[in-house]
Amino acid sequence: MVQSRSKQAFSEQLRAGSEPDWRAATEHRFVGDLANDRISDANYARYLVLDYAFLDILVSHVGQAVTTAPHLAKKRQYSEFLAVLTGDEDDYFLRSFAAMGVAEEDWRQPSSHAVVTGFQQLMLGAEGKLTYSEVLASLLAVEWIYLTWALSVAAHGPARFYLKEWIDLHADPSFETFVNWMRSEMDRLGPTLTPGECRTVHDIFNRAVKLEVAFFDAAYET
C-alpha cells in the first residue's frame, strides 16, 4: 500500500484534478437557465428524459456500492440513498413528465444517446468486477457535482415546480450529508490505494465529470 504525501484530502485531489471540467459542469449554462427559469420546457424535457434513462443506470450502480462496501453500516448508507432514488426522485420524474406533457413512450423507451451510453459503460461496463473504490469514484463525482451546483443556486425560486424541486432535491441537507460522507470514505480509501489503483480512481472520476458536462450540453441539442 502507498501513503499519499499530499496534505490535501484525497477527495479534494480528485476534484482539483478534474479541472477545468469540474467548473464547466458546476457552472454550466444549464444551471443558470434552470435557476433563473430561462430554460425552455423542450430543453428541460430533453434533459429529464435522458436523466431518467441515467437513473436506471445509477440505481444499478448504487446497488454495486451496497455489494462492495466493506461493512454493514456503509452498506446501509448506500441502501438509504437507493431508497431515495427509487422513491422521491422517481416520483419527481413522473410528476414532471406529466406536467410537461412528455409522452409515456418517450420516457419509458427513450432514444439512445452517447452520454447515457458513456455512463452505462463507465458505471456498468464491468458489472460485478468493480472494486469499492472504483464504484465510489464515479458515484462521488456525479453526486458531488449536483450538490455543488444546487447549493450555488439554492436561494433561487423558479416558478415552474419541476425546476424548483430539482434544485431542492440536490440542495437538501440530507443529500449534502450523504455526499460529505462519501467524500470521507474516499479520503479514507485514498492512502490505502496502490499507485495503479490510484490512477484508475482518478481516471474514473475524471471521466464521470466530463460526462456530466456532456449531459448538460445535451439539453440544448436540436
Rosetta constraint file for C-alpha pairs under 8 A:
AtomPair CA 1 CA 191 HARMONIC 7.70 0.50
AtomPair CA 1 CA 192 HARMONIC 5.41 0.50
AtomPair CA 1 CA 193 HARMONIC 5.91 0.50
AtomPair CA 1 CA 194 HARMONIC 5.24 0.50
AtomPair CA 2 CA 191 HARMONIC 6.08 0.50
AtomPair CA 2 CA 192 HARMONIC 5.93 0.50
AtomPair CA 2 CA 193 HARMONIC 6.15 0.50
AtomPair CA 2 CA 194 HARMONIC 5.55 0.50
AtomPair CA 2 CA 195 HARMONIC 7.08 0.50
AtomPair CA 3 CA 190 HARMONIC 7.96 0.50
AtomPair CA 3 CA 191 HARMONIC 4.52 0.50
AtomPair CA 3 CA 192 HARMONIC 6.50 0.50
AtomPair CA 3 CA 193 HARMONIC 7.85 0.50
AtomPair CA 4 CA 190 HARMONIC 7.30 0.50
AtomPair CA 4 CA 191 HARMONIC 5.24 0.50
AtomPair CA 8 CA 12 HARMONIC 6.48 0.50
AtomPair CA 8 CA 13 HARMONIC 6.40 0.50
AtomPair CA 9 CA 13 HARMONIC 6.31 0.50
AtomPair CA 9 CA 187 HARMONIC 5.80 0.50
AtomPair CA 10 CA 14 HARMONIC 6.34 0.50
AtomPair CA 10 CA 186 HARMONIC 6.62 0.50
AtomPair CA 10 CA 187 HARMONIC 4.87 0.50
AtomPair CA 10 CA 190 HARMONIC 5.59 0.50
AtomPair CA 10 CA 191 HARMONIC 7.76 0.50
AtomPair CA 11 CA 15 HARMONIC 6.35 0.50
AtomPair CA 11 CA 183 HARMONIC 5.71 0.50
AtomPair CA 11 CA 184 HARMONIC 7.73 0.50
AtomPair CA 11 CA 186 HARMONIC 5.80 0.50
AtomPair CA 11 CA 187 HARMONIC 5.60 0.50
AtomPair CA 11 CA 190 HARMONIC 7.93 0.50
AtomPair CA 12 CA 16 HARMONIC 5.98 0.50
AtomPair CA 13 CA 17 HARMONIC 5.92 0.50
AtomPair CA 14 CA 18 HARMONIC 6.37 0.50
AtomPair CA 14 CA 202 HARMONIC 6.09 0.50
AtomPair CA 14 CA 205 HARMONIC 6.89 0.50
AtomPair CA 14 CA 206 HARMONIC 7.84 0.50
AtomPair CA 15 CA 19 HARMONIC 7.15 0.50
AtomPair CA 15 CA 22 HARMONIC 7.04 0.50
AtomPair CA 15 CA 141 HARMONIC 7.93 0.50
AtomPair CA 16 CA 22 HARMONIC 7.98 0.50
AtomPair CA 17 CA 202 HARMONIC 7.76 0.50
AtomPair CA 17 CA 206 HARMONIC 7.62 0.50
AtomPair CA 18 CA 22 HARMONIC 5.68 0.50
AtomPair CA 18 CA 205 HARMONIC 7.48 0.50
AtomPair CA 18 CA 206 HARMONIC 5.22 0.50
AtomPair CA 18 CA 209 HARMONIC 6.97 0.50
AtomPair CA 19 CA 23 HARMONIC 6.48 0.50
AtomPair CA 20 CA 24 HARMONIC 6.32 0.50
AtomPair CA 21 CA 25 HARMONIC 6.13 0.50
AtomPair CA 21 CA 209 HARMONIC 6.32 0.50
AtomPair CA 21 CA 210 HARMONIC 5.93 0.50
AtomPair CA 21 CA 213 HARMONIC 7.00 0.50
AtomPair CA 22 CA 26 HARMONIC 6.21 0.50
AtomPair CA 22 CA 145 HARMONIC 7.53 0.50
AtomPair CA 22 CA 209 HARMONIC 6.16 0.50
AtomPair CA 22 CA 210 HARMONIC 7.84 0.50
AtomPair CA 23 CA 27 HARMONIC 5.67 0.50
AtomPair CA 23 CA 28 HARMONIC 7.74 0.50
AtomPair CA 24 CA 28 HARMONIC 5.44 0.50
AtomPair CA 24 CA 213 HARMONIC 6.38 0.50
AtomPair CA 25 CA 145 HARMONIC 7.11 0.50
AtomPair CA 25 CA 209 HARMONIC 7.16 0.50
AtomPair CA 25 CA 210 HARMONIC 7.86 0.50
AtomPair CA 25 CA 212 HARMONIC 6.16 0.50
AtomPair CA 25 CA 213 HARMONIC 4.74 0.50
AtomPair CA 25 CA 216 HARMONIC 7.55 0.50
AtomPair CA 26 CA 31 HARMONIC 7.42 0.50
AtomPair CA 26 CA 145 HARMONIC 6.00 0.50
AtomPair CA 26 CA 146 HARMONIC 7.45 0.50
AtomPair CA 26 CA 148 HARMONIC 6.42 0.50
AtomPair CA 26 CA 149 HARMONIC 4.87 0.50
AtomPair CA 27 CA 31 HARMONIC 6.43 0.50
AtomPair CA 27 CA 32 HARMONIC 7.62 0.50
AtomPair CA 27 CA 149 HARMONIC 6.81 0.50
AtomPair CA 28 CA 32 HARMONIC 7.12 0.50
AtomPair CA 28 CA 213 HARMONIC 7.47 0.50
AtomPair CA 28 CA 216 HARMONIC 7.19 0.50
AtomPair CA 29 CA 33 HARMONIC 6.14 0.50
AtomPair CA 30 CA 34 HARMONIC 5.98 0.50
AtomPair CA 30 CA 39 HARMONIC 7.46 0.50
AtomPair CA 30 CA 216 HARMONIC 6.09 0.50
AtomPair CA 30 CA 217 HARMONIC 7.79 0.50
AtomPair CA 30 CA 219 HARMONIC 7.79 0.50
AtomPair CA 31 CA 35 HARMONIC 6.10 0.50
AtomPair CA 31 CA 149 HARMONIC 6.87 0.50
AtomPair CA 31 CA 153 HARMONIC 7.94 0.50
AtomPair CA 32 CA 36 HARMONIC 5.93 0.50
AtomPair CA 32 CA 38 HARMONIC 7.93 0.50
AtomPair CA 33 CA 37 HARMONIC 5.90 0.50
AtomPair CA 33 CA 38 HARMONIC 4.60 0.50
AtomPair CA 33 CA 39 HARMONIC 4.90 0.50
AtomPair CA 34 CA 38 HARMONIC 6.20 0.50
AtomPair CA 34 CA 39 HARMONIC 5.62 0.50
AtomPair CA 34 CA 158 HARMONIC 7.38 0.50
AtomPair CA 34 CA 163 HARMONIC 6.13 0.50
AtomPair CA 35 CA 153 HARMONIC 6.19 0.50
AtomPair CA 35 CA 156 HARMONIC 5.71 0.50
AtomPair CA 35 CA 157 HARMONIC 6.90 0.50
AtomPair CA 35 CA 158 HARMONIC 5.94 0.50
AtomPair CA 35 CA 163 HARMONIC 7.29 0.50
AtomPair CA 35 CA 164 HARMONIC 7.55 0.50
AtomPair CA 35 CA 167 HARMONIC 7.73 0.50
AtomPair CA 36 CA 156 HARMONIC 7.01 0.50
AtomPair CA 36 CA 157 HARMONIC 7.64 0.50
AtomPair CA 36 CA 158 HARMONIC 5.92 0.50
AtomPair CA 37 CA 158 HARMONIC 4.93 0.50
AtomPair CA 37 CA 159 HARMONIC 6.82 0.50
AtomPair CA 37 CA 160 HARMONIC 7.40 0.50
AtomPair CA 37 CA 163 HARMONIC 7.42 0.50
AtomPair CA 39 CA 43 HARMONIC 6.54 0.50
AtomPair CA 39 CA 44 HARMONIC 6.45 0.50
AtomPair CA 40 CA 44 HARMONIC 6.15 0.50
AtomPair CA 41 CA 45 HARMONIC 5.74 0.50
AtomPair CA 41 CA 100 HARMONIC 6.80 0.50
AtomPair CA 42 CA 46 HARMONIC 6.20 0.50
AtomPair CA 43 CA 47 HARMONIC 6.30 0.50
AtomPair CA 43 CA 219 HARMONIC 5.13 0.50
AtomPair CA 43 CA 220 HARMONIC 5.79 0.50
AtomPair CA 43 CA 221 HARMONIC 7.91 0.50
AtomPair CA 44 CA 48 HARMONIC 6.02 0.50
AtomPair CA 44 CA 219 HARMONIC 6.42 0.50
AtomPair CA 45 CA 49 HARMONIC 6.03 0.50
AtomPair CA 45 CA 97 HARMONIC 7.40 0.50
AtomPair CA 45 CA 100 HARMONIC 7.21 0.50
AtomPair CA 45 CA 102 HARMONIC 7.22 0.50
AtomPair CA 46 CA 50 HARMONIC 6.45 0.50
AtomPair CA 46 CA 218 HARMONIC 7.82 0.50
AtomPair CA 46 CA 219 HARMONIC 5.60 0.50
AtomPair CA 47 CA 51 HARMONIC 6.09 0.50
AtomPair CA 47 CA 215 HARMONIC 7.59 0.50
AtomPair CA 47 CA 216 HARMONIC 7.26 0.50
AtomPair CA 47 CA 218 HARMONIC 6.81 0.50
AtomPair CA 47 CA 219 HARMONIC 4.65 0.50
AtomPair CA 48 CA 52 HARMONIC 6.02 0.50
AtomPair CA 48 CA 93 HARMONIC 7.46 0.50
AtomPair CA 49 CA 53 HARMONIC 6.48 0.50
AtomPair CA 49 CA 106 HARMONIC 7.48 0.50
AtomPair CA 49 CA 107 HARMONIC 5.37 0.50
AtomPair CA 49 CA 110 HARMONIC 6.85 0.50
AtomPair CA 50 CA 54 HARMONIC 6.28 0.50
AtomPair CA 50 CA 110 HARMONIC 7.36 0.50
AtomPair CA 50 CA 113 HARMONIC 7.80 0.50
AtomPair CA 50 CA 116 HARMONIC 6.95 0.50
AtomPair CA 51 CA 55 HARMONIC 6.03 0.50
AtomPair CA 52 CA 56 HARMONIC 6.83 0.50
AtomPair CA 52 CA 93 HARMONIC 7.12 0.50
AtomPair CA 52 CA 107 HARMONIC 7.19 0.50
AtomPair CA 53 CA 57 HARMONIC 7.07 0.50
AtomPair CA 53 CA 107 HARMONIC 7.72 0.50
AtomPair CA 53 CA 110 HARMONIC 7.24 0.50
AtomPair CA 53 CA 116 HARMONIC 7.13 0.50
AtomPair CA 54 CA 58 HARMONIC 6.08 0.50
AtomPair CA 54 CA 116 HARMONIC 6.05 0.50
AtomPair CA 54 CA 119 HARMONIC 7.44 0.50
AtomPair CA 54 CA 120 HARMONIC 7.90 0.50
AtomPair CA 55 CA 59 HARMONIC 6.04 0.50
AtomPair CA 55 CA 85 HARMONIC 7.66 0.50
AtomPair CA 56 CA 60 HARMONIC 6.56 0.50
AtomPair CA 57 CA 61 HARMONIC 6.16 0.50
AtomPair CA 57 CA 119 HARMONIC 7.63 0.50
AtomPair CA 57 CA 120 HARMONIC 6.22 0.50
AtomPair CA 57 CA 123 HARMONIC 7.40 0.50
AtomPair CA 57 CA 124 HARMONIC 7.41 0.50
AtomPair CA 58 CA 62 HARMONIC 6.06 0.50
AtomPair CA 58 CA 123 HARMONIC 7.80 0.50
AtomPair CA 59 CA 63 HARMONIC 6.21 0.50
AtomPair CA 59 CA 82 HARMONIC 6.47 0.50
AtomPair CA 59 CA 85 HARMONIC 6.99 0.50
AtomPair CA 59 CA 86 HARMONIC 7.60 0.50
AtomPair CA 60 CA 64 HARMONIC 6.51 0.50
AtomPair CA 60 CA 124 HARMONIC 7.79 0.50
AtomPair CA 61 CA 65 HARMONIC 6.58 0.50
AtomPair CA 61 CA 123 HARMONIC 6.04 0.50
AtomPair CA 61 CA 124 HARMONIC 6.74 0.50
AtomPair CA 61 CA 135 HARMONIC 7.24 0.50
AtomPair CA 61 CA 139 HARMONIC 7.87 0.50
AtomPair CA 62 CA 66 HARMONIC 6.36 0.50
AtomPair CA 62 CA 78 HARMONIC 6.48 0.50
AtomPair CA 62 CA 79 HARMONIC 7.87 0.50
AtomPair CA 62 CA 82 HARMONIC 6.53 0.50
AtomPair CA 62 CA 139 HARMONIC 7.69 0.50
AtomPair CA 63 CA 67 HARMONIC 6.31 0.50
AtomPair CA 63 CA 78 HARMONIC 7.77 0.50
AtomPair CA 63 CA 79 HARMONIC 7.74 0.50
AtomPair CA 63 CA 82 HARMONIC 7.54 0.50
AtomPair CA 64 CA 68 HARMONIC 6.02 0.50
AtomPair CA 64 CA 127 HARMONIC 7.98 0.50
AtomPair CA 64 CA 128 HARMONIC 7.41 0.50
AtomPair CA 64 CA 135 HARMONIC 7.02 0.50
AtomPair CA 65 CA 69 HARMONIC 5.64 0.50
AtomPair CA 65 CA 75 HARMONIC 7.26 0.50
AtomPair CA 65 CA 78 HARMONIC 6.58 0.50
AtomPair CA 65 CA 132 HARMONIC 6.50 0.50
AtomPair CA 65 CA 135 HARMONIC 6.12 0.50
AtomPair CA 65 CA 136 HARMONIC 7.04 0.50
AtomPair CA 66 CA 74 HARMONIC 7.73 0.50
AtomPair CA 66 CA 75 HARMONIC 4.67 0.50
AtomPair CA 66 CA 76 HARMONIC 7.49 0.50
AtomPair CA 66 CA 78 HARMONIC 5.75 0.50
AtomPair CA 66 CA 79 HARMONIC 6.44 0.50
AtomPair CA 67 CA 75 HARMONIC 7.31 0.50
AtomPair CA 68 CA 131 HARMONIC 6.61 0.50
AtomPair CA 68 CA 132 HARMONIC 5.10 0.50
AtomPair CA 69 CA 74 HARMONIC 6.02 0.50
AtomPair CA 69 CA 75 HARMONIC 5.64 0.50
AtomPair CA 69 CA 132 HARMONIC 5.92 0.50
AtomPair CA 70 CA 74 HARMONIC 7.00 0.50
AtomPair CA 70 CA 75 HARMONIC 7.55 0.50
AtomPair CA 71 CA 75 HARMONIC 6.28 0.50
AtomPair CA 72 CA 76 HARMONIC 6.10 0.50
AtomPair CA 73 CA 77 HARMONIC 6.68 0.50
AtomPair CA 74 CA 78 HARMONIC 6.79 0.50
AtomPair CA 75 CA 79 HARMONIC 6.11 0.50
AtomPair CA 76 CA 80 HARMONIC 6.08 0.50
AtomPair CA 77 CA 81 HARMONIC 6.50 0.50
AtomPair CA 77 CA 178 HARMONIC 7.62 0.50
AtomPair CA 78 CA 82 HARMONIC 6.06 0.50
AtomPair CA 79 CA 83 HARMONIC 6.32 0.50
AtomPair CA 80 CA 84 HARMONIC 6.63 0.50
AtomPair CA 81 CA 85 HARMONIC 6.41 0.50
AtomPair CA 81 CA 178 HARMONIC 7.95 0.50
AtomPair CA 82 CA 86 HARMONIC 6.26 0.50
AtomPair CA 83 CA 87 HARMONIC 5.74 0.50
AtomPair CA 84 CA 88 HARMONIC 5.43 0.50
AtomPair CA 84 CA 89 HARMONIC 6.16 0.50
AtomPair CA 85 CA 89 HARMONIC 4.96 0.50
AtomPair CA 85 CA 90 HARMONIC 6.15 0.50
AtomPair CA 86 CA 90 HARMONIC 5.34 0.50
AtomPair CA 87 CA 91 HARMONIC 6.17 0.50
AtomPair CA 88 CA 92 HARMONIC 6.21 0.50
AtomPair CA 89 CA 93 HARMONIC 6.50 0.50
AtomPair CA 89 CA 169 HARMONIC 7.86 0.50
AtomPair CA 90 CA 94 HARMONIC 6.49 0.50
AtomPair CA 91 CA 95 HARMONIC 6.22 0.50
AtomPair CA 92 CA 96 HARMONIC 6.05 0.50
AtomPair CA 92 CA 162 HARMONIC 7.63 0.50
AtomPair CA 92 CA 165 HARMONIC 7.93 0.50
AtomPair CA 93 CA 97 HARMONIC 6.06 0.50
AtomPair CA 94 CA 98 HARMONIC 6.27 0.50
AtomPair CA 95 CA 99 HARMONIC 6.21 0.50
AtomPair CA 96 CA 100 HARMONIC 6.19 0.50
AtomPair CA 96 CA 162 HARMONIC 5.65 0.50
AtomPair CA 97 CA 101 HARMONIC 5.95 0.50
AtomPair CA 97 CA 102 HARMONIC 4.98 0.50
AtomPair CA 97 CA 103 HARMONIC 7.64 0.50
AtomPair CA 97 CA 107 HARMONIC 7.99 0.50
AtomPair CA 98 CA 102 HARMONIC 6.22 0.50
AtomPair CA 102 CA 106 HARMONIC 6.79 0.50
AtomPair CA 102 CA 107 HARMONIC 7.28 0.50
AtomPair CA 103 CA 107 HARMONIC 6.93 0.50
AtomPair CA 104 CA 108 HARMONIC 5.90 0.50
AtomPair CA 105 CA 109 HARMONIC 5.62 0.50
AtomPair CA 105 CA 110 HARMONIC 7.43 0.50
AtomPair CA 106 CA 110 HARMONIC 5.10 0.50
AtomPair CA 106 CA 111 HARMONIC 7.77 0.50
AtomPair CA 112 CA 116 HARMONIC 7.34 0.50
AtomPair CA 112 CA 117 HARMONIC 7.45 0.50
AtomPair CA 113 CA 117 HARMONIC 6.29 0.50
AtomPair CA 114 CA 118 HARMONIC 5.97 0.50
AtomPair CA 115 CA 119 HARMONIC 6.38 0.50
AtomPair CA 115 CA 211 HARMONIC 6.33 0.50
AtomPair CA 115 CA 214 HARMONIC 6.47 0.50
AtomPair CA 115 CA 215 HARMONIC 6.07 0.50
AtomPair CA 115 CA 218 HARMONIC 8.00 0.50
AtomPair CA 116 CA 120 HARMONIC 6.18 0.50
AtomPair CA 117 CA 121 HARMONIC 6.17 0.50
AtomPair CA 118 CA 122 HARMONIC 6.16 0.50
AtomPair CA 118 CA 211 HARMONIC 7.12 0.50
AtomPair CA 119 CA 123 HARMONIC 5.84 0.50
AtomPair CA 119 CA 124 HARMONIC 7.87 0.50
AtomPair CA 119 CA 208 HARMONIC 7.39 0.50
AtomPair CA 119 CA 211 HARMONIC 7.12 0.50
AtomPair CA 120 CA 124 HARMONIC 5.29 0.50
AtomPair CA 120 CA 125 HARMONIC 6.36 0.50
AtomPair CA 121 CA 125 HARMONIC 4.18 0.50
AtomPair CA 121 CA 126 HARMONIC 7.71 0.50
AtomPair CA 122 CA 138 HARMONIC 7.86 0.50
AtomPair CA 122 CA 204 HARMONIC 7.39 0.50
AtomPair CA 122 CA 207 HARMONIC 7.89 0.50
AtomPair CA 122 CA 208 HARMONIC 7.65 0.50
AtomPair CA 123 CA 127 HARMONIC 7.62 0.50
AtomPair CA 123 CA 135 HARMONIC 7.23 0.50
AtomPair CA 123 CA 138 HARMONIC 7.13 0.50
AtomPair CA 126 CA 130 HARMONIC 6.25 0.50
AtomPair CA 130 CA 134 HARMONIC 5.90 0.50
AtomPair CA 130 CA 135 HARMONIC 6.28 0.50
AtomPair CA 131 CA 135 HARMONIC 6.28 0.50
AtomPair CA 132 CA 136 HARMONIC 6.07 0.50
AtomPair CA 133 CA 137 HARMONIC 6.02 0.50
AtomPair CA 133 CA 186 HARMONIC 7.32 0.50
AtomPair CA 133 CA 189 HARMONIC 7.09 0.50
AtomPair CA 133 CA 201 HARMONIC 6.83 0.50
AtomPair CA 134 CA 138 HARMONIC 6.96 0.50
AtomPair CA 134 CA 200 HARMONIC 7.43 0.50
AtomPair CA 134 CA 201 HARMONIC 5.74 0.50
AtomPair CA 134 CA 204 HARMONIC 7.05 0.50
AtomPair CA 135 CA 139 HARMONIC 6.37 0.50
AtomPair CA 136 CA 140 HARMONIC 5.69 0.50
AtomPair CA 136 CA 182 HARMONIC 7.46 0.50
AtomPair CA 136 CA 186 HARMONIC 7.33 0.50
AtomPair CA 137 CA 141 HARMONIC 6.29 0.50
AtomPair CA 137 CA 186 HARMONIC 7.76 0.50
AtomPair CA 137 CA 201 HARMONIC 5.77 0.50
AtomPair CA 137 CA 202 HARMONIC 7.60 0.50
AtomPair CA 137 CA 204 HARMONIC 6.11 0.50
AtomPair CA 137 CA 205 HARMONIC 5.17 0.50
AtomPair CA 138 CA 142 HARMONIC 6.26 0.50
AtomPair CA 138 CA 204 HARMONIC 5.89 0.50
AtomPair CA 138 CA 205 HARMONIC 5.20 0.50
AtomPair CA 138 CA 208 HARMONIC 5.62 0.50
AtomPair CA 139 CA 143 HARMONIC 6.18 0.50
AtomPair CA 140 CA 144 HARMONIC 5.64 0.50
AtomPair CA 140 CA 179 HARMONIC 6.92 0.50
AtomPair CA 140 CA 182 HARMONIC 6.37 0.50
AtomPair CA 140 CA 183 HARMONIC 7.08 0.50
AtomPair CA 140 CA 205 HARMONIC 7.84 0.50
AtomPair CA 141 CA 145 HARMONIC 6.15 0.50
AtomPair CA 141 CA 205 HARMONIC 5.70 0.50
AtomPair CA 141 CA 206 HARMONIC 7.97 0.50
AtomPair CA 141 CA 208 HARMONIC 6.19 0.50
AtomPair CA 141 CA 209 HARMONIC 6.18 0.50
AtomPair CA 142 CA 146 HARMONIC 6.56 0.50
AtomPair CA 142 CA 208 HARMONIC 6.52 0.50
AtomPair CA 142 CA 209 HARMONIC 6.84 0.50
AtomPair CA 142 CA 212 HARMONIC 7.12 0.50
AtomPair CA 143 CA 147 HARMONIC 6.17 0.50
AtomPair CA 143 CA 179 HARMONIC 6.62 0.50
AtomPair CA 144 CA 148 HARMONIC 6.05 0.50
AtomPair CA 144 CA 179 HARMONIC 6.08 0.50
AtomPair CA 145 CA 149 HARMONIC 6.32 0.50
AtomPair CA 145 CA 209 HARMONIC 7.83 0.50
AtomPair CA 146 CA 150 HARMONIC 5.93 0.50
AtomPair CA 146 CA 170 HARMONIC 6.22 0.50
AtomPair CA 147 CA 151 HARMONIC 6.01 0.50
AtomPair CA 147 CA 170 HARMONIC 5.40 0.50
AtomPair CA 147 CA 171 HARMONIC 5.99 0.50
AtomPair CA 147 CA 175 HARMONIC 7.57 0.50
AtomPair CA 147 CA 176 HARMONIC 6.52 0.50
AtomPair CA 147 CA 179 HARMONIC 7.62 0.50
AtomPair CA 148 CA 152 HARMONIC 6.35 0.50
AtomPair CA 149 CA 153 HARMONIC 6.65 0.50
AtomPair CA 150 CA 154 HARMONIC 5.72 0.50
AtomPair CA 150 CA 167 HARMONIC 5.32 0.50
AtomPair CA 150 CA 168 HARMONIC 7.47 0.50
AtomPair CA 150 CA 170 HARMONIC 5.63 0.50
AtomPair CA 150 CA 171 HARMONIC 5.17 0.50
AtomPair CA 151 CA 170 HARMONIC 7.60 0.50
AtomPair CA 151 CA 171 HARMONIC 5.16 0.50
AtomPair CA 153 CA 167 HARMONIC 7.46 0.50
AtomPair CA 154 CA 167 HARMONIC 6.41 0.50
AtomPair CA 154 CA 168 HARMONIC 6.95 0.50
AtomPair CA 154 CA 171 HARMONIC 6.23 0.50
AtomPair CA 156 CA 164 HARMONIC 7.86 0.50
AtomPair CA 157 CA 164 HARMONIC 5.84 0.50
AtomPair CA 158 CA 163 HARMONIC 6.19 0.50
AtomPair CA 158 CA 164 HARMONIC 5.43 0.50
AtomPair CA 159 CA 163 HARMONIC 7.60 0.50
AtomPair CA 159 CA 164 HARMONIC 7.07 0.50
AtomPair CA 160 CA 164 HARMONIC 6.52 0.50
AtomPair CA 161 CA 165 HARMONIC 5.84 0.50
AtomPair CA 162 CA 166 HARMONIC 6.10 0.50
AtomPair CA 163 CA 167 HARMONIC 6.63 0.50
AtomPair CA 164 CA 168 HARMONIC 6.25 0.50
AtomPair CA 165 CA 169 HARMONIC 5.90 0.50
AtomPair CA 166 CA 170 HARMONIC 6.68 0.50
AtomPair CA 167 CA 171 HARMONIC 6.06 0.50
AtomPair CA 168 CA 172 HARMONIC 5.84 0.50
AtomPair CA 169 CA 175 HARMONIC 7.76 0.50
AtomPair CA 170 CA 175 HARMONIC 6.37 0.50
AtomPair CA 170 CA 176 HARMONIC 7.71 0.50
AtomPair CA 171 CA 175 HARMONIC 7.00 0.50
AtomPair CA 171 CA 176 HARMONIC 6.89 0.50
AtomPair CA 172 CA 176 HARMONIC 6.33 0.50
AtomPair CA 173 CA 177 HARMONIC 6.12 0.50
AtomPair CA 174 CA 178 HARMONIC 6.28 0.50
AtomPair CA 175 CA 179 HARMONIC 6.25 0.50
AtomPair CA 176 CA 180 HARMONIC 6.10 0.50
AtomPair CA 177 CA 181 HARMONIC 6.08 0.50
AtomPair CA 178 CA 182 HARMONIC 6.30 0.50
AtomPair CA 179 CA 183 HARMONIC 6.28 0.50
AtomPair CA 180 CA 184 HARMONIC 6.30 0.50
AtomPair CA 181 CA 185 HARMONIC 6.27 0.50
AtomPair CA 182 CA 186 HARMONIC 6.23 0.50
AtomPair CA 183 CA 187 HARMONIC 6.09 0.50
AtomPair CA 184 CA 188 HARMONIC 6.11 0.50
AtomPair CA 185 CA 189 HARMONIC 6.19 0.50
AtomPair CA 186 CA 190 HARMONIC 5.87 0.50
AtomPair CA 187 CA 191 HARMONIC 7.51 0.50
AtomPair CA 188 CA 192 HARMONIC 7.68 0.50
AtomPair CA 189 CA 193 HARMONIC 6.64 0.50
AtomPair CA 190 CA 198 HARMONIC 7.23 0.50
AtomPair CA 193 CA 197 HARMONIC 5.54 0.50
AtomPair CA 193 CA 198 HARMONIC 5.64 0.50
AtomPair CA 194 CA 198 HARMONIC 6.04 0.50
AtomPair CA 195 CA 199 HARMONIC 6.25 0.50
AtomPair CA 196 CA 200 HARMONIC 6.33 0.50
AtomPair CA 197 CA 201 HARMONIC 6.24 0.50
AtomPair CA 198 CA 202 HARMONIC 6.24 0.50
AtomPair CA 199 CA 203 HARMONIC 6.12 0.50
AtomPair CA 200 CA 204 HARMONIC 6.18 0.50
AtomPair CA 201 CA 205 HARMONIC 6.12 0.50
AtomPair CA 202 CA 206 HARMONIC 6.10 0.50
AtomPair CA 203 CA 207 HARMONIC 6.10 0.50
AtomPair CA 204 CA 208 HARMONIC 6.19 0.50
AtomPair CA 205 CA 209 HARMONIC 6.36 0.50
AtomPair CA 206 CA 210 HARMONIC 6.27 0.50
AtomPair CA 207 CA 211 HARMONIC 6.20 0.50
AtomPair CA 208 CA 212 HARMONIC 6.31 0.50
AtomPair CA 209 CA 213 HARMONIC 6.61 0.50
AtomPair CA 210 CA 214 HARMONIC 6.44 0.50
AtomPair CA 211 CA 215 HARMONIC 6.00 0.50
AtomPair CA 212 CA 216 HARMONIC 6.42 0.50
AtomPair CA 213 CA 217 HARMONIC 6.26 0.50
AtomPair CA 214 CA 218 HARMONIC 6.11 0.50
AtomPair CA 215 CA 219 HARMONIC 7.06 0.50
AtomPair CA 216 CA 220 HARMONIC 7.74 0.50
AtomPair CA 217 CA 221 HARMONIC 7.15 0.50
